[in-house]
C-alpha cells in the first residue's frame, strides 16, 4: 500500500485556504520559531540568505507573524537577519537583543486587527538562549528574562487591545511557568521549541496554552470568542495535515518540485550501505553515536572524541545510505574542532557525562576512543570505576588530543564540567566529515561496543 502522505507546505496551504474561506479572512497564522532546522533546503541560498526558500513558502501561504527560534541562528546571526529581511510577515520578539542592546527582530509586539478585534501579539525567546548557540553567536545576541518584559508590554497595550497573545519560542515548561507569572491581561500563549503536541489546549492561571508539535505535521487551530476584553469561550483543534486529498496549488507545487530536484541533485547520491540500523540513545551508548564520533576521531587524528546526543536528529534503517540521510541525521552546520587535555581533564568529562546519565539532566555525549564503567554511590552520585583509552589505562598526566564540535565547546561547562579556552576549529562541518568517511568505507556495520557501561 502507498504510505500516507502528510504534512508540508502543500497541505498547510490547502488547510489555510479552507480556513480563510470559512472565516471570511478572520484568522491569524503564526509560527513559533525553528523553521530553519532539519531540512537540506535550509542550506540553499535564496534571496541572499541560506534557507530563504522557507521564507518564500511562508510568505506564499500567508503567515501574519512569527517569532525567532534558536535554530534560526544555525547558519549565522547575520543569516538570520537576512531571513528576517526577506519575510513579508513580522518577526516579533521582545526579549532578544543584539550585543549592543538593540532589539533583534522587527518589533517586540504588534497589534493586529481582525473582525473588529484588536489583538496584541508579544514575541518571546527561550531565556537560556546561550546554551543553544556557538561561541561566536553567544557574543552577538542574548536574551533577557521573559516575564517582566511581557508584563510591561501587556500593561502598555491592554487599553488598546481586546486580546493579548504571547508567541513563545521557549517550550511548554517555560510557557507554563510564564503563565503563572503574568496577570490576567495576557490571554493566550502559543508556544514552540519543545515540539510538544497538545491535542487540546491547556489552561494555566487563566491563560490558554497551545502547541502544535513540530515538522509541519499539524496545524494548531484556536477559535476564540472575545467579549469585554475577556475570552468568553474557545475551542482548540490539533489538525493533522493529511496531504492525500488536498487541492494542490500549481505555483506552490512547482516551487517545491524545483527545490526537491535541487536537493536530490546535491544530496540524493548513494554514498554507502548500512548493515545494521542506526539507532539513537541520548541516555547511553548508541551504535550511531559510535560511528559519528569515530569519524570525528579519525578525521582529526584524536585520541578521544565526543558528540552531543542532541545534535543527532535521526536514525536510519539498514540499506543504502544517501548523502541526504546524513544531512538529516546531522542537520546543523557545526564544524569539527580539536584541543588537548590531560587525563585528569578527561576523567572530569567522563564523570560529568555519567552524572548526566544518572540524573537525566541532559542528553549525554557519545564517545569514541574510550571505554568507561561507572556506577552510583550510596548518595546517588556518579562514580567512574574504570577508564581505558585505546585499550590502555587512562594516565592522569598524559596529554590527549580530543575532538568534538564547536557547539559542545560553546557549552563546555555543561558538557565537560569545566572550560576549554584553547582549541582549533577545523572549519569542516561534521556532516561533511561523515559523508566523506562513508564514501571511503563503503560498507558500514556499527554496533554497541561497551564504550559506556553502567555497573
C-alpha positions as CSV (number, residue, x, y, z in Angstrom):
1,X,0.0,0.0,0.0
2,X,1.1,3.6,-0.6
3,X,2.1,5.2,2.7
4,X,0.0,8.1,4.0
5,X,1.2,11.4,2.8
6,X,1.1,14.1,5.4
7,X,2.5,17.5,6.4
8,X,4.4,20.1,4.4
9,X,3.5,23.4,2.8
10,X,1.2,22.0,0.1
11,X,-1.1,20.6,2.8
12,X,-0.7,23.6,5.0
13,X,-1.6,25.9,2.2
14,X,-4.8,24.0,1.4
15,X,-5.9,23.9,5.0
16,X,-5.3,27.6,5.4
17,X,-7.2,28.4,2.3
18,X,-10.2,26.5,3.7
19,X,-10.0,28.3,7.0
20,X,-9.7,31.6,5.1
21,X,-12.9,30.9,3.2
22,X,-14.7,29.5,6.3
23,X,-13.9,32.5,8.5
24,X,-14.1,35.2,5.7
25,X,-10.5,36.0,6.3
26,X,-10.9,36.5,10.1
27,X,-7.9,34.4,11.2
28,X,-4.2,34.9,12.0
29,X,-1.5,32.4,11.1
30,X,1.7,32.3,13.3
31,X,4.8,30.3,13.6
32,X,6.5,29.9,17.0
33,X,10.1,29.5,15.6
34,X,12.6,26.9,14.4
35,X,11.6,26.8,10.8
36,X,15.3,26.7,10.0
37,X,16.2,23.1,11.0
38,X,16.3,19.5,9.8
39,X,15.9,20.1,6.1
40,X,18.7,20.5,3.4
41,X,16.7,23.3,1.9
42,X,18.0,25.4,4.7
43,X,21.5,25.2,3.2
44,X,20.4,26.6,-0.2
45,X,20.8,30.3,-0.7
46,X,17.8,32.2,-1.9
47,X,17.5,36.0,-1.9
48,X,20.9,36.3,-0.3
49,X,20.1,34.1,2.7
50,X,20.5,30.4,3.2
51,X,17.1,29.0,3.9
52,X,15.4,31.8,2.1
53,X,13.1,29.3,0.4
54,X,11.5,28.7,3.7
55,X,10.6,32.3,4.0
56,X,9.3,32.3,0.4
57,X,7.0,29.4,1.3
58,X,5.8,31.1,4.5
59,X,5.2,34.3,2.5
60,X,3.2,32.4,-0.1
61,X,1.0,30.6,2.4
62,X,0.3,34.0,4.1
63,X,1.8,34.0,7.6
64,X,0.9,37.0,9.6
65,X,3.8,36.7,12.1
66,X,6.4,34.6,13.6
67,X,8.9,34.7,16.5
68,X,12.6,33.9,16.2
69,X,13.6,30.3,17.2
70,X,17.1,29.4,18.3
71,X,17.6,27.3,15.1
72,X,17.2,30.4,13.0
73,X,20.8,31.1,14.1
74,X,22.1,27.7,12.9
75,X,23.8,29.2,9.8
76,X,24.8,32.5,11.5
77,X,23.4,35.5,13.2
78,X,23.8,37.6,10.1
79,X,22.0,35.0,8.0
80,X,19.1,35.1,10.4
81,X,18.9,38.9,9.9
82,X,18.8,38.4,6.2
83,X,15.9,35.9,6.6
84,X,14.0,38.5,8.6
85,X,14.6,40.9,5.7
86,X,13.0,38.5,3.2
87,X,9.8,38.0,5.2
88,X,6.5,39.7,4.3
89,X,5.3,39.0,7.8
90,X,6.5,40.4,11.0
91,X,9.2,38.7,13.1
92,X,8.3,39.5,16.7
93,X,10.5,39.1,19.7
94,X,10.5,41.3,22.8
95,X,13.4,39.8,24.8
96,X,16.0,39.0,22.1
97,X,18.8,41.6,21.7
98,X,22.0,42.2,19.8
99,X,25.2,42.7,21.7
100,X,24.8,46.5,21.7
101,X,21.3,46.2,23.4
102,X,19.2,46.8,20.3
103,X,16.1,44.7,19.6
104,X,17.0,41.9,17.2
105,X,13.6,41.3,15.5
106,X,11.3,43.6,13.6
107,X,9.2,44.5,16.6
108,X,8.7,43.4,20.3
109,X,5.0,43.2,19.7
110,X,2.4,44.1,17.1
111,X,-1.4,44.9,17.3
112,X,-3.4,43.1,14.6
113,X,-7.0,44.0,13.7
114,X,-9.4,41.2,12.7
115,X,-13.2,41.1,12.8
116,X,-13.3,44.4,14.7
117,X,-10.9,43.0,17.3
118,X,-7.5,44.4,18.2
119,X,-5.2,41.5,19.0
120,X,-1.8,42.3,20.6
121,X,0.9,39.7,19.9
122,X,4.1,39.7,22.0
123,X,7.0,37.6,21.0
124,X,9.5,35.9,23.4
125,X,12.6,33.7,23.1
126,X,13.8,30.9,25.4
127,X,15.7,32.7,28.2
128,X,18.8,30.4,28.2
129,X,19.5,31.1,24.6
130,X,23.3,31.0,25.0
131,X,23.1,27.2,25.6
132,X,21.8,26.7,22.1
133,X,24.4,28.9,20.3
134,X,28.1,28.5,19.4
135,X,30.8,30.7,21.0
136,X,30.7,33.4,18.3
137,X,27.0,33.7,18.4
138,X,26.9,34.0,22.1
139,X,28.8,37.3,21.7
140,X,26.3,38.6,19.1
141,X,22.9,38.0,20.6
142,X,21.4,37.5,24.1
143,X,18.0,37.3,25.8
144,X,16.6,38.9,28.9
145,X,14.1,37.3,31.3
146,X,10.7,37.0,29.8
147,X,8.1,37.8,32.4
148,X,9.0,41.4,33.3
149,X,9.2,42.4,29.6
150,X,6.0,40.6,28.6
151,X,4.1,42.1,31.6
152,X,5.3,45.6,30.9
153,X,4.2,45.4,27.3
154,X,0.8,43.9,28.3
155,X,0.3,46.7,30.7
156,X,1.1,49.2,28.0
157,X,-1.2,47.8,25.3
158,X,-4.1,46.5,27.5
159,X,-6.3,49.6,27.0
160,X,-5.9,49.5,23.2
161,X,-6.4,45.7,22.7
162,X,-9.2,43.2,23.1
163,X,-6.9,40.2,23.3
164,X,-3.3,39.7,24.2
165,X,-1.3,36.7,22.9
166,X,2.2,35.7,23.7
167,X,4.0,34.0,20.8
168,X,6.7,32.0,22.5
169,X,9.7,30.0,21.5
170,X,10.6,28.8,25.0
171,X,9.0,25.3,25.4
172,X,6.0,24.1,27.3
173,X,7.7,24.1,30.7
174,X,8.8,27.8,30.4
175,X,5.4,28.7,28.9
176,X,3.6,27.1,31.9
177,X,5.9,29.0,34.3
178,X,5.4,32.2,32.4
179,X,1.6,31.8,32.5
180,X,1.9,31.7,36.3
181,X,3.9,34.9,36.5
182,X,1.7,37.0,34.3
183,X,-1.6,38.7,35.3
184,X,-4.9,38.4,33.6
185,X,-4.1,41.0,30.9
186,X,-2.5,38.1,29.0
187,X,-5.0,35.7,27.5
188,X,-3.1,33.2,25.3
189,X,0.4,31.7,25.0
190,X,1.1,30.0,21.6
191,X,4.3,28.0,22.0
192,X,7.1,26.2,20.2
193,X,10.7,25.0,21.0
194,X,9.8,21.8,23.0
195,X,8.0,20.2,20.0
196,X,5.0,19.5,22.3
197,X,1.9,18.1,20.6
198,X,-1.1,19.2,22.6
199,X,-4.2,17.5,21.4
200,X,-6.1,20.1,23.5
201,X,-5.2,23.5,24.8
202,X,-4.3,23.7,28.5
203,X,-5.5,26.3,31.0
204,X,-2.8,27.6,33.4
205,X,-3.5,30.6,35.6
206,X,-6.5,31.5,33.4
207,X,-4.3,31.6,30.3
208,X,-4.8,29.3,27.2
209,X,-1.6,27.4,26.3
210,X,-1.4,25.7,22.9
211,X,1.3,24.0,20.8
212,X,1.2,22.1,17.6
213,X,4.2,19.7,17.7
214,X,6.9,20.0,15.0
215,X,7.9,19.3,11.4
216,X,4.8,20.9,9.9
217,X,2.7,17.8,10.5
218,X,-0.1,19.5,12.5
219,X,-1.8,22.9,12.3
220,X,-3.0,24.2,15.7
221,X,-6.3,25.9,15.5
222,X,-7.7,28.1,18.3
223,X,-11.2,29.6,17.8
224,X,-11.8,32.3,20.4
225,X,-14.9,34.3,21.4
226,X,-14.0,37.6,23.0
227,X,-16.3,40.0,24.8
228,X,-15.5,42.9,27.1
229,X,-11.7,42.4,26.9
230,X,-12.1,38.8,28.0
231,X,-12.0,35.3,26.4
232,X,-15.6,34.1,26.9
233,X,-15.2,30.8,25.1
234,X,-12.7,28.9,23.0
235,X,-12.2,25.7,21.0
236,X,-8.8,24.1,20.2
237,X,-8.1,21.7,17.5
238,X,-4.9,20.0,16.6
239,X,-5.4,19.4,12.9
240,X,-3.4,16.6,11.2
241,X,-2.2,17.8,7.8
242,X,-3.4,14.9,5.7
243,X,-2.0,15.6,2.2
244,X,-3.7,12.8,0.4
245,X,-6.9,14.7,-0.6
246,X,-5.9,18.3,-0.9
247,X,-6.4,20.9,-3.7
248,X,-2.8,21.4,-4.8
249,X,-1.6,24.9,-5.7
250,X,0.3,24.7,-9.0
251,X,2.6,27.6,-8.2
252,X,3.5,26.3,-4.8
253,X,3.9,22.8,-6.1
254,X,6.2,23.9,-8.9
255,X,8.4,25.7,-6.4
256,X,8.5,22.7,-4.1
257,X,9.4,20.4,-7.0
258,X,12.2,22.8,-8.0
259,X,13.9,22.5,-4.6
260,X,13.2,18.8,-4.3
261,X,15.0,18.3,-7.6
262,X,17.9,20.5,-6.5
263,X,18.2,18.8,-3.1
264,X,18.2,15.4,-4.9
265,X,20.9,16.5,-7.3
266,X,23.1,17.7,-4.4
267,X,22.4,15.0,-1.8
268,X,20.5,12.2,-3.4
269,X,23.5,10.1,-4.4
270,X,24.2,6.8,-2.6
271,X,27.4,7.0,-0.6
272,X,27.5,3.7,1.2
273,X,25.5,0.8,2.6
274,X,24.4,0.2,6.2
275,X,24.3,-3.4,7.5
276,X,22.8,-2.7,10.9
277,X,20.1,0.0,11.5
278,X,21.4,3.2,13.2
279,X,19.6,3.9,16.4
280,X,19.9,6.9,18.7
281,X,20.2,6.9,22.5
282,X,20.5,10.1,24.4
283,X,20.9,8.3,27.8
284,X,23.6,5.8,26.8
285,X,25.9,4.4,24.1
286,X,24.4,4.1,20.7
287,X,25.7,2.5,17.5
288,X,25.0,5.7,15.6
289,X,26.9,7.8,18.2
290,X,29.8,5.4,18.0
291,X,30.1,5.7,14.2
292,X,29.8,9.5,14.2
293,X,32.4,10.0,16.9
294,X,34.7,7.5,15.2
295,X,34.5,9.6,12.1
296,X,35.5,12.8,14.0
297,X,38.3,11.0,15.8
298,X,39.7,9.6,12.5
299,X,39.4,12.9,10.8
300,X,41.3,14.8,13.4
301,X,43.7,12.1,14.5
302,X,42.5,12.5,18.0
303,X,42.7,10.0,20.9
304,X,39.2,10.8,22.2
305,X,36.1,12.2,20.5
306,X,32.7,13.3,21.9
307,X,29.5,14.5,20.3
308,X,26.3,15.8,22.0
309,X,23.4,13.4,21.5
310,X,21.1,16.3,20.9
311,X,23.0,17.0,17.7
312,X,22.0,13.6,16.3
313,X,18.5,14.2,14.9
314,X,17.5,11.0,13.3
315,X,18.3,7.3,12.9
316,X,18.4,5.3,9.7
317,X,17.2,1.8,8.7
318,X,19.7,-0.6,7.1
319,X,20.2,-0.4,3.4
320,X,21.7,2.3,1.1
321,X,23.0,5.5,2.7
322,X,22.4,8.7,0.8
323,X,24.2,12.0,1.4
324,X,20.8,13.5,2.3
325,X,20.4,10.9,5.1
326,X,23.5,12.3,6.8
327,X,22.2,15.8,6.4
328,X,19.0,14.8,8.1
329,X,20.9,13.0,10.9
330,X,23.3,15.9,11.3
331,X,21.3,19.0,10.1
332,X,23.4,21.6,11.9
333,X,26.5,23.2,10.4
334,X,28.7,22.6,13.5
335,X,32.3,22.4,12.4
336,X,34.7,19.8,13.9
337,X,37.2,21.1,16.5
338,X,40.1,19.6,18.5
339,X,42.1,20.5,21.6
340,X,44.5,19.0,24.1
341,X,43.7,17.9,27.6
342,X,45.4,15.7,30.3
343,X,44.0,12.5,31.7
344,X,42.6,14.3,34.7
345,X,40.5,16.6,32.5
346,X,39.3,13.5,30.5
347,X,38.2,12.0,33.8
348,X,36.2,15.1,34.6
349,X,34.5,15.0,31.2
350,X,33.5,11.3,31.8
351,X,32.3,12.0,35.3
352,X,30.1,14.9,34.1
353,X,28.8,12.5,31.4
354,X,28.0,9.8,33.9
355,X,26.2,12.4,36.2
356,X,24.1,13.5,33.2
357,X,23.1,9.8,32.7
358,X,22.3,9.3,36.4
359,X,20.4,12.5,36.9
360,X,18.9,12.5,33.4
361,X,19.8,16.2,33.3
362,X,20.6,16.4,29.6
363,X,21.4,14.1,26.7
364,X,24.8,12.6,27.2
365,X,27.9,12.8,25.0
366,X,28.6,9.9,22.6
367,X,32.2,8.8,22.8
368,X,35.0,7.3,20.7
369,X,38.4,6.0,21.6
370,X,37.5,5.5,25.2
371,X,35.7,2.8,27.3
372,X,34.5,3.7,30.8
373,X,32.5,2.0,33.5
374,X,30.5,3.9,36.1
375,X,28.2,3.3,39.0
376,X,26.4,5.4,41.7
377,X,27.4,5.6,45.3
378,X,25.0,5.5,48.3
379,X,24.3,9.2,47.9
380,X,23.3,8.5,44.2
381,X,26.3,10.4,42.8
382,X,28.1,9.0,39.7
383,X,31.4,7.3,40.2
384,X,33.8,6.3,37.4
385,X,35.3,2.9,38.2
386,X,37.4,2.1,35.1
387,X,38.7,4.0,32.1
388,X,40.8,3.0,29.1
389,X,41.8,4.9,26.1
390,X,43.0,2.9,23.1
391,X,42.9,-0.1,25.3
392,X,45.3,1.4,27.9
393,X,44.5,2.7,31.4
394,X,43.9,6.4,31.5
395,X,47.1,8.3,32.5
396,X,46.2,11.4,34.6
397,X,49.3,13.2,33.5
398,X,49.4,12.3,29.8
399,X,48.2,14.8,27.2
400,X,45.5,13.5,24.9
401,X,44.0,15.0,21.7
402,X,40.2,15.5,21.9
403,X,37.8,16.1,19.0
404,X,34.3,17.5,19.2
405,X,32.1,20.1,17.5
406,X,32.0,23.9,18.2
407,X,28.6,23.6,19.8
408,X,29.9,21.4,22.6
409,X,32.8,23.7,23.2
410,X,30.5,26.7,23.4
411,X,28.7,24.8,26.2
412,X,31.8,23.3,27.7
413,X,30.7,24.0,31.3
414,X,27.6,22.0,30.8
415,X,29.1,19.0,28.9
416,X,32.6,19.0,30.4
417,X,32.2,20.5,33.8
418,X,34.9,23.0,33.0
419,X,36.1,25.5,30.4
420,X,38.2,24.8,27.4
421,X,39.8,28.1,26.3
422,X,42.3,26.9,23.6
423,X,41.1,24.8,20.7
424,X,41.4,24.6,16.9
425,X,38.3,25.0,14.7
426,X,38.9,23.0,11.6
427,X,36.0,24.7,9.8
428,X,34.6,21.5,8.3
429,X,31.0,20.7,9.3
430,X,30.6,17.3,10.9
431,X,28.1,16.2,8.2
432,X,30.8,16.7,5.6
433,X,33.3,14.7,7.6
434,X,30.8,11.8,8.0
435,X,29.8,11.8,4.3
436,X,33.4,11.6,3.2
437,X,34.1,8.8,5.7
438,X,31.2,6.7,4.4
439,X,32.3,7.2,0.8
440,X,35.7,5.9,1.8
441,X,34.4,2.9,3.8
442,X,31.5,1.9,1.6
443,X,30.1,-0.8,3.9
444,X,29.1,0.3,7.4
445,X,28.3,-2.0,10.3
446,X,28.0,0.0,13.5
447,X,27.4,-1.8,16.8
448,X,27.3,-1.2,20.6
449,X,30.8,-2.0,21.9
450,X,30.6,-1.4,25.6
451,X,32.1,2.1,25.5
452,X,29.8,3.3,28.2
453,X,28.9,0.6,30.8
454,X,26.7,1.1,33.9
455,X,27.8,-1.4,36.5
